[in-house]
């Protein structure tokens, strides 16, 4: 049970399973960056580490018996576009309720070393919402929100 005296950081610690990953365009259109049924796992450790895996859930590849490293680029391209993972350290600003993820390892090497801010909300004791108000997409900024359930 969550006590009202717990800090934001203390409430984050543990494992979280993705419930939904949505975005909203400036015109108000809702979209799903990894499909309507995205899957994911988020882990925060007490010693300040974070790990995230996000994926479209209905991924498949034509030759599942061949090791993935031996697959051709045409097969791997769609798989890469439907998966994101990173890990690193995190800090929390208790006043602004912002958690900052420091990407030490990432599927996208261009993000290694970057600091990524997530606004934190707890809709109820079992859920965590992380949002990014100015997420840059192709030609516009969007608000994206990830809703997680404690596991």
C-alpha positions as CSV (number, residue, x, y, z in Angstrom):
1,X,0.0,0.0,0.0
2,X,1.3,3.5,-0.8
3,X,1.7,5.8,2.1
4,X,1.2,9.5,1.5
5,X,4.7,10.2,3.0
6,X,6.5,8.3,0.2
7,X,8.5,10.4,-2.1
8,X,8.0,10.2,-5.9
9,X,11.3,8.3,-6.1
10,X,10.2,5.8,-3.5
11,X,7.0,5.2,-5.4
12,X,8.8,4.6,-8.7
13,X,11.0,1.8,-7.3
14,X,10.0,-1.7,-8.6
15,X,8.7,-3.2,-11.8
16,X,6.0,-1.9,-14.1
17,X,4.2,-3.5,-17.1
18,X,3.0,-1.3,-19.9
19,X,-0.8,-0.8,-20.1
20,X,-0.9,1.8,-23.0
21,X,1.4,4.0,-25.0
22,X,-0.4,6.9,-26.7
23,X,0.3,10.2,-28.3
24,X,-1.8,13.2,-29.1
25,X,-1.1,15.5,-32.1
26,X,-1.5,19.3,-31.9
27,X,-5.0,18.9,-33.6
28,X,-6.0,16.4,-30.8
29,X,-5.8,13.2,-32.8
30,X,-4.8,10.2,-30.7
31,X,-2.3,7.7,-32.1
32,X,-0.4,4.7,-30.8
33,X,3.4,4.9,-31.5
34,X,3.9,1.1,-31.1
35,X,0.5,-0.1,-32.1
36,X,-2.7,-0.3,-30.0
37,X,-1.4,-3.3,-28.0
38,X,2.1,-2.3,-27.3
39,X,4.0,-4.3,-24.6
40,X,6.7,-3.1,-22.3
41,X,8.5,-3.5,-19.0
42,X,10.0,-0.7,-16.9
43,X,12.3,-1.3,-13.9
44,X,13.5,1.2,-11.4
45,X,16.0,0.0,-8.8
46,X,16.6,1.5,-5.4
47,X,20.3,2.2,-6.3
48,X,19.2,4.5,-9.2
49,X,19.1,2.3,-12.3
50,X,16.4,2.2,-14.9
51,X,15.7,-0.3,-17.7
52,X,13.0,-0.1,-20.3
53,X,11.8,-2.4,-23.1
54,X,9.0,-1.4,-25.5
55,X,7.6,-3.4,-28.4
56,X,4.7,-3.9,-30.7
57,X,3.3,-7.2,-29.5
58,X,2.5,-8.9,-32.8
59,X,6.0,-9.0,-34.2
60,X,7.1,-12.0,-36.1
61,X,9.9,-13.0,-38.5
62,X,9.8,-15.4,-41.4
63,X,12.5,-17.8,-40.2
64,X,12.3,-18.1,-36.4
65,X,14.7,-21.1,-36.4
66,X,17.6,-19.0,-37.7
67,X,19.6,-17.0,-35.2
68,X,18.5,-13.3,-35.4
69,X,22.1,-12.2,-36.1
70,X,22.1,-14.3,-39.3
71,X,18.8,-12.7,-40.7
72,X,19.0,-10.4,-43.7
73,X,18.5,-6.6,-43.4
74,X,15.1,-6.8,-45.1
75,X,13.9,-9.1,-42.3
76,X,15.5,-7.1,-39.4
77,X,14.4,-3.7,-40.5
78,X,10.7,-4.1,-39.5
79,X,11.8,-5.8,-36.3
80,X,14.0,-2.8,-35.4
81,X,11.3,-0.3,-36.1
82,X,8.9,-2.0,-33.7
83,X,11.3,-2.3,-30.7
84,X,13.0,0.1,-28.3
85,X,15.2,-0.6,-25.3
86,X,17.5,1.4,-23.0
87,X,19.0,1.4,-19.6
88,X,21.0,3.7,-17.4
89,X,20.6,5.8,-14.3
90,X,17.7,8.0,-13.2
91,X,17.2,11.0,-10.9
92,X,14.0,12.5,-9.6
93,X,13.0,16.2,-9.0
94,X,10.5,15.8,-6.2
95,X,9.3,19.4,-6.6
96,X,8.5,19.3,-10.4
97,X,7.7,15.5,-10.3
98,X,10.0,14.9,-13.2
99,X,12.2,11.7,-13.5
100,X,15.2,12.1,-15.8
101,X,16.6,9.0,-17.5
102,X,20.3,9.0,-18.4
103,X,20.6,6.7,-21.4
104,X,23.8,4.7,-20.9
105,X,22.9,1.9,-23.3
106,X,20.2,2.2,-26.0
107,X,19.0,0.4,-29.1
108,X,19.4,3.7,-30.8
109,X,23.0,4.7,-30.3
110,X,22.3,8.3,-31.1
111,X,20.4,8.5,-27.7
112,X,23.3,7.2,-25.6
113,X,24.4,9.9,-23.2
114,X,21.2,11.9,-23.5
115,X,19.0,12.9,-20.6
116,X,15.3,12.2,-21.2
117,X,12.7,13.9,-18.9
118,X,9.4,12.2,-18.0
119,X,6.6,13.9,-16.1
120,X,5.4,11.6,-13.3
121,X,1.8,11.0,-12.2
122,X,0.3,8.3,-10.1
123,X,-3.4,8.0,-11.1
124,X,-3.9,5.5,-8.3
125,X,-1.7,3.3,-6.0
126,X,-1.2,0.7,-8.8
127,X,-0.5,2.8,-11.8
128,X,2.2,5.2,-13.0
129,X,1.9,7.6,-15.9
130,X,5.0,9.0,-17.6
131,X,4.5,11.7,-20.1
132,X,6.6,13.8,-22.4
133,X,4.8,17.0,-23.4
134,X,7.0,18.0,-26.3
135,X,8.0,14.7,-28.0
136,X,9.5,15.5,-31.4
137,X,8.0,13.5,-34.3
138,X,8.6,13.9,-38.0
139,X,7.3,17.4,-38.5
140,X,5.5,18.3,-35.3
141,X,5.7,18.0,-31.5
142,X,3.3,15.7,-29.7
143,X,2.4,14.8,-26.2
144,X,3.1,11.1,-25.5
145,X,2.0,9.2,-22.4
146,X,2.9,5.8,-21.1
147,X,0.6,4.2,-18.6
148,X,2.2,1.4,-16.5
149,X,0.8,-1.1,-13.9
150,X,2.9,-2.2,-11.0
151,X,4.0,-5.8,-11.2
